[in-house]
Amino acid sequence: MILDAKIPKGPLAEKWSTHKFNLKLVNPANKRKYDVIVVGTGLAGGAAAASLAELGYNVKAFCFQDSPRRAHSIAAQGGINAAKNYRNDGDSVYRLFYDTIKGGDYRAREGNVYRLAEVSVNIIDQCVAQGVPFAREYGGLLDNRSFGGAQVSRTFYARGQTGQQLLLGAYSALNRQINAGKVKMYTRTEMLDVVIVDGKAQGIVTRNLETGKVETHSGHAVLLCTGGYGNVFYLSTNAMGCNVTAAWRAHKRGAFFSNPCYTQIHPTCIPVTGDHQSKLTLMSESLRNDGRVWAPKTVELAQKLRKGELKVTDLKEEDRDYFLERKYPSFGNLVPRDVASRNGKEMVDEGRGVGSTGVAVFLDFADAIKRLGEDAVRAKYGNLFDMYYQITDENPYKQPMRIYPAVHYTMGGLWVDYNLMTNVPGLYCLGEANFSDHGANRLGASALMQGLADGYFVIPYTLGDYLATIGPKPIDGKNPAFEKTKKEVEERIQKLLSLRGTKTVDEYHRELGHIMWEYCGMARTEEGLKKAKGLIQTLRADFWKNAIVLGENEELNQSLEKAGRVADFLELGELMVDDALMRKESCGGHFRVESQTPEGEALRDDEHFAFVSAWEYKGDNQPEELHKEELVFENVHLTQRSYK
Ligand SMILES: Cc1cc2nc3c(=O)[nH]c(=O)nc-3n(C[C@H](O)[C@H](O)[C@H](O)COP(=O)(O)OP(=O)(O)OC[C@H]3O[C@@H](n4cnc5c(N)ncnc54)[C@H](O)[C@@H]3O)c2cc1C
């Protein structure tokens, strides 16, 4: 099967404008005849729902939290990229495009990434107009800071709460439309399936999380904006509720899943302390603007620190190895996340790790405090320092933070074309849930940019093209496909509720997480991945025999909710392993130990792997079929990525 990404022809810089002109339009009077379902109201979904309603479509929006305000997007700390060049430091749309393609290790589409860079500038204007309080310089202009993989300052931020402020902007736009009657908002409602009629997505099946009521909803198109699946690893920086269910159920109805093995492991998180944890905490990448990453120069010194025989503040300057600055003098501490993570792991593997577990390195602000003063550092990063202090009981103004990589973001997701439509007509996917723009590694501050680009600036154009094609005739919610899909959802719920074994769903989730981290985490080998596949299959079979799910359907039942999500993770985990096994090269966040340069950097194999993998579901416990979308590079020359 040939996957058509529908990238417009013509020069890179003109593709999006040409495409916008060529897309079909829906006239204003007809827009109100179309119903659009938006699942997920984080930044991508909130922006999409508000913008489509503003255009005149009738929107039904869904989220599983009690308010769109609680979407995981709220957790985003460090900032959002845009090629505004306010700093006059050499930035441009082309440079943001280039950095993103290179940062993603040449595994993203040129056309998509250029469009992302192009609309990035509009996002900032849109958000400022909404009242998002971006940080400003003394003179009143918007301030910028730097993020990894870039040598310019293009990251707009609102202290360490950028996601929260952006979400407030999208949420107020959404609320305006709810008030205007153009968006009907369904909170505490979980989508559990997609309804396909004659090959097109025409509805969804949901469960009300408070009453257990299972319902169907019809629409001319369905947009999944349901976030990432990092929680397949159990421990991650993601909110506890993040899951893959919506995307996975769509996958089982025919939507291809792309690059599932591309996981971002963020270098600066508070290290794991033991099995009691269910969540990890990010220390934003913005901290690497001023924080310096280091490890003790020798194993002996590290041992002394671990045993408490030496205090970190007593370690002499010449006994510290600022390994990122040493190895990558051009980018220093601001190398991309995959590079920084691998180097941190290398220190720990060499025995130079610190902290009681030995699984951490330092992030040190002593120099910045000396240079700028404690107050200036507090003004920039105060909430992050407070968070660190509250979790570790160590004062980061007085001693370095201890950090270690943790699962943070998933570049994989549902395959979409340039219009953000999956291979199932009428089914779209936006934000972290799709695979589209980040290749094998996402640069910091680019997820918010992509989610808002998709929601505010891409889908409002591209959706109309499809709607105009199918016409405004009402969707028949009585079509038997709706009842049939609903029945299948109810049967699955009953199957889960019939599990009365002895092991909790959490135990299965934790075990799956261990397998994924050990064998499909920061470093992957053929042998390890093959082992992981067997382990996951055994764990999944055991889940359906021995798990315990308490309570009933007709009540608030978090045990049931969790069971459904973990069951999906148990299937997704195997696909991630298959994808990682198939991709025998290293690229970005996917590091195959067998494929590295003499210096230990990721070694790509462009001849055999310059493609997007797109997996087709073939039935329960059946191997999935791999389709390949070849990546064509006409503007950027593929080279070994270097940040030296
Ligand atoms: C700690 C942290 C810090 C970060 N900081 C940054 C940063 O500084 N800059 C940056 O660019 N990126 C950052 N990121 C990444 C970024 O926050 C996310 O990628 C982005 O916010 C995802 O937005 P989204 O709209 O795609 O999904 P989400 O915000 O996760 O929203 C998902 C929505 O889908 C709904 N949903 C999910 N499944 C279902 C279902 N089955 N039925 C109904 N509703 C469903 C949820 O209720 C929610 O409304 C950070 C991530 C983390 C974890």
The ligand as a Gaussian input file, in Angstrom:
#p B3LYP/6-31G(d) Opt

LIG

0 1
 C        5.998000      17.966000      32.762000
 C        5.916000      18.351000      31.324000
 C        6.399000      19.567000      30.896000
 C        6.335000      19.930000      29.570000
 N        6.823000      21.149000      29.175000
 C        6.753000      21.495000      27.868000
 C        7.238000      22.767000      27.439000
 O        7.731000      23.559000      28.224000
 N        7.138000      23.077000      26.129000
 C        6.594000      22.216000      25.211000
 O        6.517000      22.556000      24.037000
 N        6.094000      21.019000      25.605000
 C        6.163000      20.644000      26.902000
 N        5.673000      19.424000      27.290000
 C        4.925000      18.605000      26.317000
 C        3.515000      19.171000      26.143000
 O        3.028000      19.629000      27.364000
 C        2.531000      18.149000      25.596000
 O        3.084000      17.455000      24.526000
 C        1.267000      18.844000      25.102000
 O        0.764000      19.699000      26.093000
 C        0.207000      17.842000      24.697000
 O       -0.955000      18.536000      24.360000
 P       -2.182000      17.785000      23.711000
 O       -3.256000      18.785000      23.541000
 O       -1.745000      17.025000      22.533000
 O       -2.611000      16.685000      24.819000
 P       -3.081000      16.827000      26.347000
 O       -2.822000      18.156000      26.931000
 O       -2.525000      15.622000      27.038000
 O       -4.635000      16.695000      26.273000
 C       -5.258000      15.466000      26.027000
 C       -6.753000      15.649000      26.114000
 O       -7.359000      14.462000      25.660000
 C       -8.347000      14.033000      26.584000
 N       -8.444000      12.586000      26.422000
 C       -7.457000      11.671000      26.337000
 N       -7.976000      10.458000      26.117000
 C       -9.308000      10.597000      26.067000
 C      -10.393000       9.703000      25.867000
 N      -10.204000       8.424000      25.642000
 N      -11.645000      10.212000      25.910000
 C      -11.881000      11.533000      26.135000
 N      -10.878000      12.441000      26.303000
 C       -9.616000      11.953000      26.272000
 C       -7.874000      14.533000      27.917000
 O       -8.968000      14.615000      28.792000
 C       -7.293000      15.881000      27.517000
 O       -8.326000      16.820000      27.438000
 C        5.761000      19.040000      28.629000
 C        5.286000      17.812000      29.047000
 C        5.391000      17.444000      30.377000
 C        4.953000      16.081000      30.788000

